[in-house]
Amino acid sequence: MDAFTAEVIGTFLLILLGNGVVANVILNKTKGNNSGWIVITFGWGMAVFIAVLVAQDFSGAHLNPAVTIGLASAGKFAWSEVPIYIVAQMIGAFLGSTLVWLTYRDHYSETPDQGTKLATFCTAPQIRNTFSNLFSEAIGTFVLVFAVLYMVGPNFAPADSEVPAGLGSLGALPVGLLVFSIGMSLGGTTGYAINPARDLGPRIMHAILPVHQKGGSQWDYAWIPIFGPVLGALIAALLFLTL
């Protein structure tokens, strides 16, 4: 499996399981309905664990444009590879969110609230405030990328020289626990996208797919979970290089 395919499959699994747990918790008449925030954050952490586990040996398991940009900014990943990784991550996000919709299609029909349906695709803030929302996404992603850079320390290299450097060099479990921690501590404001592909890809699919009485896709907010994570990743890389 090449790096492009690994990023597609890894991001597909990330979104399938991550948005899948959201759908299970908040859509009507599911087995997991109303099981709460801890289930969502734990489910997302396990989604990251499984996705990284599958992709790590082939692409480094970035699965996130902000991580890819952050690693490149810190000098740990080639800038020439960044566009192809981001394209792969977006394709994976399209596929994952589509399969969540197919899996829970009957439950979308049983859920009248349009905001609830949208939340199974992409993020939205609990309180609309542009600066606060942007800051929340930036600080969450800062923690993600900064911790990743320090987990690998000065020996940022895979055991196999043929494997690109990335999250896979950490092992899958620490990254899953990291995302779980971010969600539990910092995710209550915006839903912690901390990943432009994770938000934009499913938001596009929400606009395209025939979701039952879905309402709008909140495109006026969509730029925040794109630029906030990128900003946080750049700050993390800059501080890493400075220190």
Secondary structure, 3 states (H helix, E strand, C coil): CCHHHHHHHHHHHHHHHHHHHHHHHHCCCCCCCCCCHHHHHHHHHHHHHHHHHHHHHHHCCCCCHHHHHHHHHCCCCCHHHHHHHHHHHHHHHHHHHHHHHHHCHHHHHCCCCHHHHHHCCCCCCCCCCHHHHHHHHHHHHHHHHHHHHHHHCCCCCCCCCCCCCCHHHHCHHHHHHHHHHHHHHHCCCCCCCCCHHHHHHHHHHHHHCCCCCCCCCCCCCCCHHHHHHHHHHHHHHHHHHHC
